[in-house]
Amino acid sequence: MFAHFAIKHTKVPSHMSFAHLTVFCCALFLIAADGLAQEAGEKTVRIPAIFSSYHSGNEPLNKTEINLPGFQPVQKENIFNKNTTLQEEALLIAAKTAAYTAQRIAVTANPKPVKIAQYTSGTSLATNSIFGNNPWIQVYGRYDTSPNMELVNPPDSAKSYAVFDQGVTLVLTRLPENPHFNVSTVDISADRVVVWMANTSRLLQNSDKKDLTLNDLDIELYLEGNIVFREGDNTIFADKMYYDVAHQVGVINDAELFAAVPGYDGTIRVMAKTIRQTGPNTFSAYNSMVTSSEMGLPDYGLRSSTIRFENKQIPVYNSLGVPVIDPETGKQWINRKNYIVAEQNRVEVGGFPVFYWPWMAMNTQQPTMYLTHLSYSHNSMFGHKIQSTWNLHQMFNMQNPPEGTDWELNIDYLSERGLGHGMEYSYNRDNFLGITGPAVGFIDYWGIYDRGADNIGLGRRNLTPEEDYRYRFLWRHRQFLHSGFLKDWLVTAEVGKSSDRNFLNQYYENEWNTFKNESTGIELKKTVNNQSLAISADYNLNNFYTQTDNLPRLDHFWLGQTPFNSLFGDSLTWYEHTKAGFQSFQTLDSPEDMNDAFMFRYLPWEVAAGSPLDPNSAYLEKLSKTRETFATRHEIDMPFQLGPVKCVPYLLGEFAHWGTDRENDSVQRLYGVAGFRANLPFWKVNPEFSSDLFYLNGLSHKIDLGVDVSYASANQPMEKLILYDALDDNAVQDFRRRYSVTTFGNNSYAVPLRYDERYYALRSGLQNMVTSPSMEIAGDLALVRFSFDQRWQTKRGPANKRRPLDWITFDTGLNLYPKKEQNFGKTVGLIDYDFRWQVGDRFSVLSSGLFDTFTGGQSILRLGGLLQRPRRGSLYVGVDRLDGPFSRTYLNTSMDYRLSEKWSTMYSTSFDLTNGENMGHRLVLARNGESFQVRVGASYDWSRNVWSFSFGLDPIFLAKKKDNRLTHTM
């Protein structure tokens, strides 16, 4: 049994909260109940006003216990804690007294109370001039019995009272638009409800034809007994609740809140003895716990004496300061953030306190509290290693940190090395230091007083650090400016400083091997259509890396321009790159440790012409030059179509100047290339071809044949030039400096030219590009480059939803050198291929190779299989064969598998089949729990001869973001 009714002239406040909506729902309920009572012809009961204590500010009733028929006995001290104000206490006691008075008089006047169940959904409650079609409310009995309702409308009081007993459920649908709700239905259940409201008669009669708001109605509400409030994914459980909508204050006792957090799986859970609303969008909880655990006894949570919740609505502006408009509503977009400010906090794990901090401020969308990462590992390099990361915004009680920023503290203990300490600050904002424009970057510092020795690989397992206090500072910043003199310019800045040459290799091994070089400098770049202008300045802060300082440097690119279209139409296309600058080349210092220096040799381009490469030689002359440089390179293409063949004859020319070369002479270079490119695409399609064995539904074969014939000449050899634009990063250069000793013997101080990176670049045709990353690489070369790219495509999937895919790809290429002396005596060289066969939906065969043909030339061959199961895992098994200065065959295996929703594992290994040695392996077992992500791992590194054991623990206040796959980091 239920009743439908609606109201037209009652406005809903735009700042409606959970409690607001509860009151709104009960206000409609009271109006309907008043209509029901009048329609039933029941006698109206009149009682005097009972709020003199609250309105006058005098002491409230002195009863310590309130006993009402049908209501649970309530001790005042159980309703209010020591922080309760006198006014709040009066509010709740007045509500209890109202319930008692209303029920007592109603029972006397009406021995048989009116039951809502007597009225059906078709009952007419009022005329259409009062009730409309905006919000709808449905009233249900909560239990098998129908609820009782009694109404009191005293003539000498501005308020009417209604008492509902025996369980009520209210369902509100078609909610009006407001900033706090993105659902259209809520429901509220309670065993007993007391509602009072002013202006009921005015609302029903609507004599003045004016709209009324909830504040005009002066609604107050008291609910008791198993209160359940549901709104979308949010649910509130409580024992007692009072709310005054006019003053926007209220009290909830024995409350428990489950609230969804946008973008994350799971919910945030708040348990509190008392929750008060002290104003719009502001709540305080006392003797409370905040957790994301939904277990009866949470595994992990924050227990606080006081927690304040604030909902902040931040207007959104774009990078130009213009308001961002919601196209659906036509109003400015509002970014809503929920914040928690807590005092006297302790973090509990399994019910036991593990950490205390006097205050905290956090955004509820942050996935952690205080501690963001904790791990333990052990190996012979660092001993017992405990790493921890802490959220400084929370620990410093920053209630409104800059939007889009993270600030973390790193405290690490290494028993064999010392106490590590650091800090990282990252940002992604619409401005930076008051400068408008989107900005992204980070600042990272970490240092340690190191009392141990470095182990960075075979032959260097016991190196004495060059500094006692070792550190790394790195700041990287990028911003697109939207105002001022540099409007529409891109700013890229970086500051990188390390204490010594081996610090990154020892403490940041992955970054050392895979990331870009750390540097110090700034670049301003502006791009307009197909041209760009960049001005950069760099200065090397680390004398243990070979780097080039730009003091400053200018680069201009203009690509794909047709400047002669008035004469030749689009038949000529122009490309250009010009650079000019004042550059300083500084060669690094040799290592201080004798074991490290024994394996160290300078690279040929790091010393003066004729200088030995041994750092201990008395005749060594390192390069240290600061001079002006200039180069401008241009290319003219003349494309035309010859039947199905696209042909592009081209001419490339360059003029370059260096203020000094390796022999201290000023040098000018003229360089030119004449060439011809052509490619021919053709294909064959057979839509009727099918094969169950190879899983084929139709087959198309696409081929692209390409050829590039070029002849290049330069009037200066590149060996004379200082390599201002290096080809390799610091990690590869560090390896090359040991290459001559470890691979070619102590008596050979130079890497043979056939393995020199400059000649690989030259033979590959790097100098034939206008956009070449190194202007110094250029020389005499006659080259013919062939490419043969193939695709076999088919369709797979359900018969009605088949999708095209590449079944097999096979791309090959080779170089021909008409002057075979330019390829160490061989006409054919640098043969390469890349092959991929998608055998099934989950399994692929992969292979690639690169081969030189001269004696001792390098060759690389790789063959493997990849099994992928989306969102479950992957497995790769492959064999790598390396030949050249040494010969090795390696078996490589990598597996990443999700065992279940909670458990996953990752394993990788590399085995030297030539020498029968395990080069290393790594195993990680991870568990995703409700409150923690736990990782246990073990690894072995043959080069360092180190076994490691690790244990990682990441607290999870919120579940990971939706649709994110589990990743492993150890």
Rosetta blueprint (number, residue, H / E / L):
1 M L
2 F L
3 A L
4 H E
5 F E
6 A E
7 I L
8 K L
9 H L
10 T E
11 K E
12 V L
13 P L
14 S L
15 H L
16 M L
17 S L
18 F H
19 A H
20 H H
21 L H
22 T H
23 V H
24 F H
25 C H
26 C H
27 A H
28 L H
29 F H
30 L H
31 I H
32 A H
33 A H
34 D H
35 G H
36 L H
37 A H
38 Q H
39 E H
40 A H
41 G L
42 E L
43 K L
44 T L
45 V E
46 R L
47 I L
48 P L
49 A L
50 I L
51 F L
52 S H
53 S H
54 Y H
55 H H
56 S H
57 G L
58 N L
59 E L
60 P L
61 L L
62 N L
63 K L
64 T L
65 E E
66 I E
67 N L
68 L L
69 P L
70 G L
71 F L
72 Q L
73 P L
74 V E
75 Q E
76 K H
77 E H
78 N H
79 I H
80 F L
81 N L
82 K L
83 N L
84 T L
85 T L
86 L H
87 Q H
88 E H
89 E H
90 A H
91 L H
92 L H
93 I H
94 A H
95 A H
96 K H
97 T H
98 A H
99 A H
100 Y H
101 T H
102 A H
103 Q H
104 R H
105 I H
106 A H
107 V H
108 T H
109 A H
110 N L
111 P L
112 K L
113 P L
114 V E
115 K E
116 I H
117 A H
118 Q H
119 Y L
120 T L
121 S L
122 G L
123 T L
124 S L
125 L L
126 A L
127 T L
128 N L
129 S L
130 I L
131 F L
132 G L
133 N L
134 N L
135 P L
136 W E
137 I E
138 Q E
139 V E
140 Y E
141 G E
142 R L
143 Y L
144 D L
145 T L
146 S L
147 P L
148 N E
149 M E
150 E E
151 L E
152 V E
153 N L
154 P L
155 P L
156 D L
157 S L
158 A L
159 K E
160 S E
161 Y E
162 A E
163 V E
164 F E
165 D E
166 Q L
167 G L
168 V E
169 T E
170 L E
171 V E
172 L E
173 T E
174 R L
175 L L
176 P L
177 E L
178 N L
179 P L
180 H L
181 F L
182 N L
183 V L
184 S L
185 T E
186 V E
187 D E
188 I E
189 S E
190 A E
191 D L
192 R E
193 V E
194 V E
195 V E
196 W E
197 M E
198 A E
199 N L
200 T H
201 S H
202 R H
203 L H
204 L H
205 Q H
206 N L
207 S L
208 D L
209 K L
210 K L
211 D L
212 L E
213 T E
214 L H
215 N H
216 D H
217 L H
218 D L
219 I L
220 E E
221 L E
222 Y E
223 L E
224 E E
225 G E
226 N E
227 I E
228 V E
229 F E
230 R E
231 E E
232 G L
233 D L
234 N E
235 T E
236 I E
237 F E
238 A E
239 D E
240 K E
241 M E
242 Y E
243 Y E
244 D E
245 V L
246 A L
247 H L
248 Q L
249 V E
250 G E
251 V E
252 I E
253 N E
254 D E
255 A E
256 E E
257 L E
258 F E
259 A E
260 A E
261 V L
262 P L
263 G L
264 Y E
265 D L
266 G L
267 T E
268 I E
269 R E
270 V E
271 M E
272 A E
273 K E
274 T E
275 I E
276 R E
277 Q E
278 T E
279 G E
280 P L
281 N L
282 T E
283 F E
284 S E
285 A E
286 Y E
287 N E
288 S E
289 M E
290 V E
291 T E
292 S L
293 S L
294 E L
295 M L
296 G L
297 L L
298 P L
299 D L
300 Y E
301 G E
302 L E
303 R E
304 S E
305 S E
306 T E
307 I E
308 R E
309 F E
310 E E
311 N E
312 K E
313 Q E
314 I E
315 P E
316 V L
317 Y E
318 N L
319 S L
320 L L
321 G L
322 V L
323 P E
324 V L
325 I E
326 D L
327 P L
328 E L
329 T L
330 G L
331 K L
332 Q E
333 W L
334 I E
335 N E
336 R E
337 K E
338 N E
339 Y E
340 I E
341 V E
342 A E
343 E E
344 Q E
345 N E
346 R E
347 V E
348 E E
349 V E
350 G L
351 G L
352 F E
353 P E
354 V E
355 F E
356 Y E
357 W E
358 P E
359 W E
360 M E
361 A E
362 M E
363 N E
364 T L
365 Q L
366 Q L
367 P L
368 T L
369 M L
370 Y L
371 L E
372 T E
373 H E
374 L E
375 S E
376 Y E
377 S E
378 H E
379 N E
380 S L
381 M L
382 F L
383 G E
384 H E
385 K E
386 I E
387 Q E
388 S E
389 T E
390 W E
391 N E
392 L H
393 H H
394 Q H
395 M H
396 F L
397 N L
398 M L
399 Q L
400 N L
401 P L
402 P L
403 E L
404 G L
405 T E
406 D E
407 W E
408 E E
409 L E
410 N E
411 I E
412 D E
413 Y E
414 L E
415 S L
416 E L
417 R L
418 G E
419 L E
420 G E
421 H E
422 G E
423 M E
424 E E
425 Y E
426 S E
427 Y E
428 N E
429 R E
430 D E
431 N E
432 F E
433 L L
434 G L
435 I E
436 T E
437 G E
438 P E
439 A E
440 V E
441 G E
442 F E
443 I E
444 D E
445 Y E
446 W E
447 G E
448 I E
449 Y E
450 D L
451 R L
452 G L
453 A L
454 D E
455 N L
456 I L
457 G L
458 L L
459 G L
460 R L
461 R L
462 N L
463 L E
464 T L
465 P L
466 E L
467 E L
468 D L
469 Y E
470 R E
471 Y E
472 R E
473 F E
474 L E
475 W E
476 R E
477 H E
478 R E
479 Q E
480 F E
481 L L
482 H L
483 S L
484 G L
485 F L
486 L L
487 K L
488 D L
489 W L
490 L E
491 V E
492 T E
493 A E
494 E E
495 V E
496 G E
497 K E
498 S E
499 S L
500 D L
501 R L
502 N L
503 F H
504 L H
505 N H
506 Q H
507 Y H
508 Y L
509 E H
510 N H
511 E H
512 W H
513 N H
514 T H
515 F L
516 K L
517 N L
518 E L
519 S L
520 T L
521 G E
522 I E
523 E E
524 L E
525 K E
526 K E
527 T E
528 V E
529 N L
530 N L
531 Q E
532 S E
533 L E
534 A E
535 I E
536 S E
537 A E
538 D E
539 Y L
540 N L
541 L L
542 N L
543 N L
544 F L
545 Y L
546 T L
547 Q E
548 T E
549 D E
550 N E
551 L E
552 P E
553 R E
554 L E
555 D E
556 H E
557 F E
558 W E
559 L E
560 G E
561 Q E
562 T L
563 P L
564 F L
565 N H
566 S H
567 L H
568 F H
569 G L
570 D L
571 S L
572 L L
573 T E
574 W E
575 Y E
576 E E
577 H E
578 T E
579 K E
580 A E
581 G E
582 F E
583 Q E
584 S E
585 F E
586 Q E
587 T L
588 L L
589 D L
590 S L
591 P L
592 E L
593 D L
594 M H
595 N H
596 D H
597 A H
598 F H
599 M L
600 F L
601 R L
602 Y L
603 L L
604 P H
605 W H
606 E H
607 V E
608 A L
609 A L
610 G L
611 S L
612 P L
613 L L
614 D L
615 P L
616 N L
617 S L
618 A L
619 Y L
620 L L
621 E L
622 K E
623 L L
624 S E
625 K E
626 T E
627 R E
628 E E
629 T E
630 F E
631 A E
632 T E
633 R E
634 H E
635 E E
636 I E
637 D E
638 M L
639 P L
640 F E
641 Q E
642 L E
643 G L
644 P L
645 V E
646 K E
647 C E
648 V E
649 P E
650 Y E
651 L E
652 L E
653 G E
654 E E
655 F E
656 A E
657 H E
658 W E
659 G L
660 T L
661 D L
662 R L
663 E L
664 N L
665 D L
666 S L
667 V E
668 Q E
669 R E
670 L E
671 Y E
672 G E
673 V E
674 A E
675 G E
676 F E
677 R E
678 A E
679 N E
680 L E
681 P E
682 F E
683 W E
684 K E
685 V E
686 N E
687 P E
688 E E
689 F E
690 S E
691 S E
692 D L
693 L L
694 F L
695 Y L
696 L E
697 N E
698 G E
699 L E
700 S E
701 H E
702 K E
703 I E
704 D E
705 L E
706 G E
707 V E
708 D E
709 V E
710 S E
711 Y E
712 A E
713 S E
714 A E
715 N L
716 Q L
717 P L
718 M H
719 E H
720 K H
721 L L
722 I L
723 L L
724 Y L
725 D L
726 A L
727 L L
728 D L
729 D L
730 N H
731 A H
732 V H
733 Q H
734 D H
735 F H
736 R H
737 R H
738 R H
739 Y H
740 S H
741 V H
742 T H
743 T H
744 F H
745 G L
746 N L
747 N L
748 S L
749 Y L
750 A L
751 V L
752 P L
753 L H
754 R H
755 Y H
756 D L
757 E H
758 R H
759 Y H
760 Y H
761 A H
762 L H
763 R H
764 S L
765 G L
766 L H
767 Q H
768 N H
769 M L
770 V L
771 T L
772 S L
773 P L
774 S L
775 M L
776 E L
777 I L
778 A L
779 G L
780 D L
781 L E
782 A E
783 L E
784 V E
785 R E
786 F E
787 S E
788 F E
789 D E
790 Q E
791 R E
792 W E
793 Q E
794 T E
795 K E
796 R E
797 G L
798 P L
799 A L
800 N L
801 K L
802 R L
803 R E
804 P E
805 L E
806 D E
807 W E
808 I E
809 T E
810 F E
811 D E
812 T E
813 G E
814 L E
815 N E
816 L E
817 Y L
818 P L
819 K L
820 K H
821 E H
822 Q H
823 N H
824 F L
825 G L
826 K L
827 T L
828 V E
829 G E
830 L E
831 I E
832 D E
833 Y E
834 D E
835 F E
836 R E
837 W E
838 Q E
839 V L
840 G L
841 D L
842 R L
843 F E
844 S E
845 V E
846 L E
847 S E
848 S E
849 G E
850 L E
851 F E
852 D L
853 T L
854 F L
855 T L
856 G L
857 G L
858 Q L
859 S E
860 I E
861 L E
862 R E
863 L E
864 G E
865 G E
866 L E
867 L E
868 Q E
869 R E
870 P L
871 R L
872 R L
873 G E
874 S E
875 L E
876 Y E
877 V E
878 G E
879 V E
880 D E
881 R E
882 L E
883 D E
884 G L
885 P L
886 F L
887 S L
888 R E
889 T E
890 Y E
891 L E
892 N E
893 T E
894 S E
895 M E
896 D E
897 Y E
898 R E
899 L L
900 S L
901 E L
902 K L
903 W E
904 S E
905 T E
906 M E
907 Y E
908 S E
909 T E
910 S E
911 F E
912 D E
913 L L
914 T L
915 N L
916 G L
917 E E
918 N E
919 M E
920 G E
921 H E
922 R E
923 L E
924 V E
925 L E
926 A E
927 R E
928 N E
929 G L
930 E L
931 S L
932 F E
933 Q E
934 V E
935 R E
936 V E
937 G E
938 A E
939 S E
940 Y E
941 D E
942 W L
943 S L
944 R L
945 N L
946 V E
947 W E
948 S E
949 F E
950 S E
951 F E
952 G E
953 L E
954 D E
955 P E
956 I L
957 F L
958 L L
959 A L
960 K L
961 K E
962 K L
963 D L
964 N L
965 R L
966 L L
967 T L
968 H L
969 T L
970 M L
